């Protein structure tokens, strides 16, 4: 039996979902766009704020703010189920198993983020396309929050800027300051990425290893 997720209202969580067996779950621009449209719909439905995201071909990272102890779980259930049905129809892949949509690993990673963790994980996820060789600059990748954060304009109407714009203490300069931080020394970015990757492996094993760090009471 799985342990329940310990989500707490008004707290931020890093969520990582992966394609089952490393398979691609976003294969062309239509797939990326459809996923984002679903996330927009279900985030509004379940009152979950999105503070950052990045979609790559075989996995996705999200930063969510919970509104209730079940809001993120309900969002992920609805989004993953609906998107898996879309994939199965489009690509005629294997239908559901009893454990859930076969397009996804049976357990996604989720962990609490404090203020420092939010800043570090956001840089990590927005740097992913550059580190993977998919883009020259983070803002060039169209399927992440980097473009919105580097310009200060969310054309996709997905993001909550409330916490991000205060990361450096000067909201009026946040887009410039974030770009400098995001495109900082590559070695520092890579060290940050290596440390963050070592913290969560639960989705690979269908169990939550350090599944959610306990937020302060």
The 8 nearest C-alpha neighbors of each residue, nearest first, counted from 0:
[[1, 2, 3, 206, 205, 207, 98, 106],
 [2, 0, 3, 206, 207, 205, 4, 106],
 [1, 3, 4, 0, 207, 206, 5, 210],
 [4, 2, 1, 5, 6, 0, 207, 72],
 [3, 5, 6, 2, 211, 210, 72, 109],
 [4, 6, 3, 7, 211, 68, 213, 210],
 [7, 5, 68, 4, 65, 8, 69, 67],
 [6, 8, 68, 10, 67, 65, 5, 9],
 [9, 7, 66, 67, 65, 10, 68, 6],
 [10, 8, 65, 66, 64, 7, 11, 67],
 [9, 11, 8, 64, 7, 65, 12, 111],
 [12, 10, 64, 112, 63, 111, 62, 65],
 [13, 11, 111, 110, 63, 112, 62, 14],
 [12, 14, 62, 110, 109, 61, 111, 112],
 [15, 13, 109, 61, 108, 60, 62, 12],
 [14, 16, 60, 108, 59, 107, 61, 109],
 [17, 15, 107, 59, 58, 108, 60, 14],
 [18, 16, 58, 103, 104, 57, 19, 59],
 [17, 19, 103, 22, 21, 57, 102, 24],
 [18, 20, 104, 103, 102, 21, 22, 17],
 [19, 21, 22, 18, 104, 103, 17, 203],
 [20, 22, 18, 19, 57, 23, 17, 58],
 [23, 21, 18, 20, 19, 57, 24, 102],
 [22, 24, 57, 56, 25, 18, 26, 21],
 [23, 25, 57, 18, 56, 26, 22, 102],
 [26, 24, 56, 30, 23, 31, 27, 57],
 [25, 27, 24, 23, 56, 30, 28, 31],
 [26, 28, 30, 29, 25, 31, 56, 32],
 [29, 27, 31, 30, 32, 26, 25, 33],
 [28, 30, 32, 27, 31, 33, 26, 25],
 [31, 29, 33, 25, 28, 32, 27, 34],
 [32, 30, 28, 34, 33, 29, 25, 35],
 [33, 31, 29, 35, 34, 30, 28, 36],
 [34, 32, 36, 30, 35, 31, 29, 37],
 [33, 35, 37, 31, 36, 32, 38, 30],
 [36, 34, 38, 32, 37, 33, 39, 31],
 [35, 37, 33, 39, 34, 38, 32, 40],
 [38, 36, 40, 34, 35, 39, 41, 78],
 [37, 39, 35, 41, 40, 36, 42, 34],
 [38, 40, 36, 42, 37, 41, 157, 35],
 [41, 39, 37, 38, 43, 42, 44, 36],
 [40, 42, 44, 38, 43, 74, 39, 45],
 [43, 41, 47, 39, 45, 44, 40, 46],
 [42, 44, 46, 41, 40, 45, 39, 47],
 [43, 45, 41, 42, 46, 40, 47, 74],
 [46, 44, 42, 70, 43, 47, 41, 74],
 [47, 45, 43, 42, 44, 66, 48, 70],
 [46, 48, 42, 65, 45, 64, 66, 43],
 [47, 49, 64, 63, 159, 50, 46, 42],
 [48, 50, 63, 158, 159, 51, 62, 47],
 [51, 49, 159, 62, 158, 63, 48, 160],
 [52, 50, 62, 144, 61, 49, 121, 158],
 [53, 51, 61, 143, 60, 144, 62, 54],
 [52, 54, 143, 60, 59, 124, 142, 125],
 [53, 55, 59, 142, 143, 58, 60, 56],
 [56, 54, 58, 57, 59, 53, 25, 128],
 [55, 57, 25, 23, 58, 24, 26, 54],
 [58, 56, 23, 18, 24, 22, 55, 21],
 [59, 57, 17, 55, 16, 18, 56, 54],
 [58, 60, 54, 16, 53, 15, 55, 17],
 [61, 59, 15, 53, 52, 14, 124, 54],
 [62, 60, 52, 14, 51, 13, 63, 15],
 [61, 63, 13, 51, 50, 12, 49, 14],
 [64, 62, 49, 12, 11, 48, 50, 61],
 [65, 63, 11, 48, 10, 47, 9, 12],
 [64, 66, 8, 9, 47, 67, 10, 70],
 [65, 67, 8, 9, 47, 70, 46, 64],
 [68, 66, 8, 70, 69, 65, 7, 6],
 [67, 69, 6, 7, 70, 8, 65, 5],
 [68, 70, 72, 67, 71, 73, 6, 65],
 [69, 71, 67, 73, 45, 72, 65, 68],
 [72, 70, 74, 73, 69, 65, 75, 47],
 [73, 71, 75, 69, 74, 70, 76, 4],
 [74, 72, 76, 70, 71, 75, 69, 77],
 [73, 75, 71, 77, 72, 76, 41, 78],
 [76, 74, 78, 72, 73, 77, 79, 71],
 [77, 75, 73, 74, 79, 78, 80, 72],
 [78, 76, 80, 74, 75, 79, 81, 73],
 [77, 79, 75, 81, 80, 76, 82, 74],
 [80, 78, 82, 76, 81, 77, 75, 83],
 [81, 79, 83, 77, 82, 78, 76, 100],
 [82, 80, 84, 78, 83, 79, 77, 85],
 [81, 83, 85, 79, 84, 80, 78, 86],
 [84, 82, 86, 80, 85, 81, 79, 100],
 [83, 85, 87, 81, 82, 86, 88, 80],
 [84, 86, 82, 83, 88, 87, 89, 81],
 [87, 85, 83, 89, 88, 84, 90, 82],
 [88, 86, 91, 92, 84, 90, 85, 89],
 [87, 89, 91, 85, 86, 90, 84, 92],
 [88, 90, 86, 87, 91, 85, 92, 84],
 [89, 91, 92, 87, 88, 86, 85, 93],
 [92, 90, 87, 88, 89, 93, 86, 94],
 [93, 91, 87, 90, 94, 86, 88, 89],
 [92, 94, 95, 91, 87, 101, 102, 96],
 [95, 93, 92, 87, 96, 101, 100, 91],
 [94, 96, 100, 101, 99, 97, 93, 98],
 [97, 95, 98, 99, 101, 100, 94, 93],
 [96, 98, 99, 95, 100, 101, 94, 105],
 [97, 99, 96, 105, 100, 95, 101, 104],
 [100, 98, 97, 96, 95, 101, 105, 80],
 [101, 99, 95, 102, 83, 103, 80, 96],
 [102, 100, 103, 95, 99, 96, 19, 94],
 [101, 103, 19, 100, 18, 83, 24, 104],
 [104, 102, 19, 18, 101, 17, 100, 105],
 [103, 105, 19, 106, 17, 18, 202, 107],
 [106, 104, 205, 103, 98, 107, 99, 202],
 [107, 105, 202, 205, 104, 206, 108, 201],
 [106, 108, 202, 16, 15, 109, 104, 105],
 [109, 107, 15, 202, 14, 201, 16, 106],
 [110, 108, 14, 13, 211, 210, 12, 107],
 [111, 109, 211, 12, 13, 212, 210, 112],
 [110, 112, 12, 212, 211, 11, 214, 13],
 [113, 111, 116, 11, 12, 117, 110, 114],
 [112, 114, 116, 115, 117, 111, 11, 214],
 [115, 113, 117, 116, 118, 112, 166, 162],
 [116, 114, 118, 117, 113, 119, 112, 120],
 [115, 117, 112, 113, 119, 118, 114, 120],
 [118, 116, 114, 120, 112, 115, 119, 121],
 [117, 119, 115, 121, 116, 120, 122, 114],
 [120, 118, 116, 122, 121, 117, 123, 115],
 [121, 119, 123, 117, 122, 118, 116, 124],
 [120, 122, 124, 118, 123, 119, 117, 125],
 [123, 121, 119, 125, 120, 124, 181, 126],
 [124, 122, 120, 126, 121, 192, 125, 119],
 [123, 125, 127, 121, 126, 122, 53, 120],
 [124, 126, 122, 145, 127, 123, 137, 121],
 [127, 125, 123, 124, 129, 137, 128, 122],
 [126, 128, 130, 124, 129, 125, 131, 123],
 [129, 127, 133, 131, 130, 134, 126, 132],
 [130, 128, 134, 132, 131, 127, 126, 135],
 [129, 131, 127, 132, 128, 126, 133, 189],
 [132, 130, 128, 129, 133, 127, 134, 126],
 [133, 131, 129, 130, 134, 128, 135, 127],
 [132, 134, 128, 131, 129, 135, 140, 130],
 [135, 133, 129, 136, 128, 132, 140, 139],
 [134, 136, 129, 137, 139, 133, 132, 128],
 [137, 135, 139, 134, 138, 129, 140, 182],
 [136, 138, 139, 126, 140, 129, 145, 125],
 [137, 139, 146, 145, 140, 136, 149, 141],
 [140, 138, 136, 137, 134, 141, 135, 146],
 [141, 139, 138, 142, 137, 134, 143, 128],
 [142, 140, 143, 139, 146, 138, 144, 145],
 [143, 141, 54, 140, 53, 31, 144, 55],
 [144, 142, 53, 52, 145, 141, 54, 140],
 [143, 145, 147, 52, 51, 146, 148, 53],
 [146, 144, 138, 148, 147, 143, 125, 149],
 [145, 147, 138, 149, 148, 144, 150, 143],
 [148, 146, 153, 152, 150, 151, 144, 145],
 [147, 149, 151, 145, 150, 146, 174, 144],
 [150, 148, 174, 146, 178, 147, 151, 145],
 [151, 149, 147, 152, 148, 174, 146, 175],
 [150, 152, 148, 174, 147, 149, 153, 173],
 [153, 151, 147, 150, 154, 148, 146, 149],
 [154, 152, 147, 156, 155, 158, 151, 157],
 [153, 155, 156, 152, 147, 157, 146, 158],
 [156, 154, 153, 157, 158, 147, 35, 152],
 [157, 155, 153, 154, 158, 39, 159, 152],
 [158, 156, 155, 39, 49, 153, 159, 154],
 [159, 157, 49, 50, 156, 160, 153, 51],
 [158, 160, 50, 161, 49, 48, 157, 162],
 [159, 161, 163, 164, 162, 158, 50, 148],
 [162, 160, 159, 163, 164, 165, 50, 158],
 [163, 161, 164, 165, 160, 166, 159, 50],
 [162, 164, 160, 166, 165, 161, 50, 118],
 [163, 165, 170, 173, 162, 166, 160, 161],
 [164, 166, 168, 170, 163, 167, 162, 169],
 [167, 165, 163, 164, 168, 162, 118, 173],
 [168, 166, 165, 169, 173, 176, 170, 164],
 [167, 169, 165, 166, 170, 164, 173, 172],
 [168, 170, 171, 172, 167, 173, 165, 164],
 [171, 169, 164, 173, 172, 165, 168, 167],
 [170, 172, 169, 173, 164, 174, 168, 175],
 [173, 171, 170, 169, 175, 174, 176, 164],
 [172, 174, 176, 170, 175, 164, 177, 171],
 [175, 173, 149, 177, 151, 176, 150, 172],
 [176, 174, 178, 173, 177, 172, 179, 149],
 [177, 175, 173, 179, 178, 174, 172, 180],
 [176, 178, 180, 174, 179, 175, 173, 181],
 [177, 179, 181, 175, 149, 180, 176, 182],
 [178, 180, 176, 182, 177, 181, 183, 175],
 [181, 179, 177, 183, 178, 182, 176, 122],
 [182, 180, 178, 183, 179, 122, 177, 126],
 [183, 181, 179, 180, 178, 184, 185, 136],
 [182, 184, 180, 181, 179, 185, 188, 187],
 [185, 183, 187, 186, 188, 182, 180, 181],
 [186, 184, 188, 187, 189, 183, 182, 190],
 [185, 187, 189, 188, 184, 190, 191, 183],
 [186, 188, 190, 185, 189, 184, 191, 183],
 [187, 189, 185, 191, 186, 190, 192, 184],
 [190, 188, 192, 186, 191, 187, 185, 193],
 [191, 189, 193, 187, 192, 188, 186, 194],
 [190, 192, 188, 194, 189, 193, 187, 195],
 [193, 191, 189, 195, 190, 194, 123, 196],
 [194, 192, 190, 196, 195, 191, 189, 197],
 [193, 195, 191, 197, 192, 196, 190, 198],
 [194, 196, 192, 197, 198, 193, 191, 120],
 [197, 195, 193, 198, 194, 192, 199, 200],
 [198, 196, 194, 195, 199, 193, 200, 192],
 [197, 199, 195, 196, 194, 200, 209, 208],
 [200, 198, 201, 197, 196, 108, 208, 209],
 [201, 199, 202, 203, 208, 198, 108, 204],
 [200, 202, 207, 208, 206, 203, 204, 108],
 [203, 201, 106, 107, 108, 205, 204, 200],
 [204, 202, 201, 200, 205, 104, 106, 206],
 [203, 205, 206, 202, 201, 200, 106, 207],
 [206, 204, 106, 105, 202, 203, 201, 207],
 [205, 207, 201, 204, 208, 106, 202, 1],
 [206, 208, 210, 201, 209, 205, 202, 108],
 [207, 209, 201, 210, 206, 200, 199, 202],
 [210, 208, 211, 207, 212, 199, 201, 198],
 [209, 211, 207, 208, 109, 110, 212, 201],
 [212, 210, 110, 111, 209, 109, 213, 5],
 [211, 213, 111, 110, 214, 209, 210, 112],
 [212, 214, 211, 215, 111, 5, 110, 216],
 [215, 213, 212, 111, 216, 113, 10, 112],
 [214, 216, 213, 113, 212, 10, 111, 7],
 [215, 214, 213, 7, 10, 8, 212, 9]]
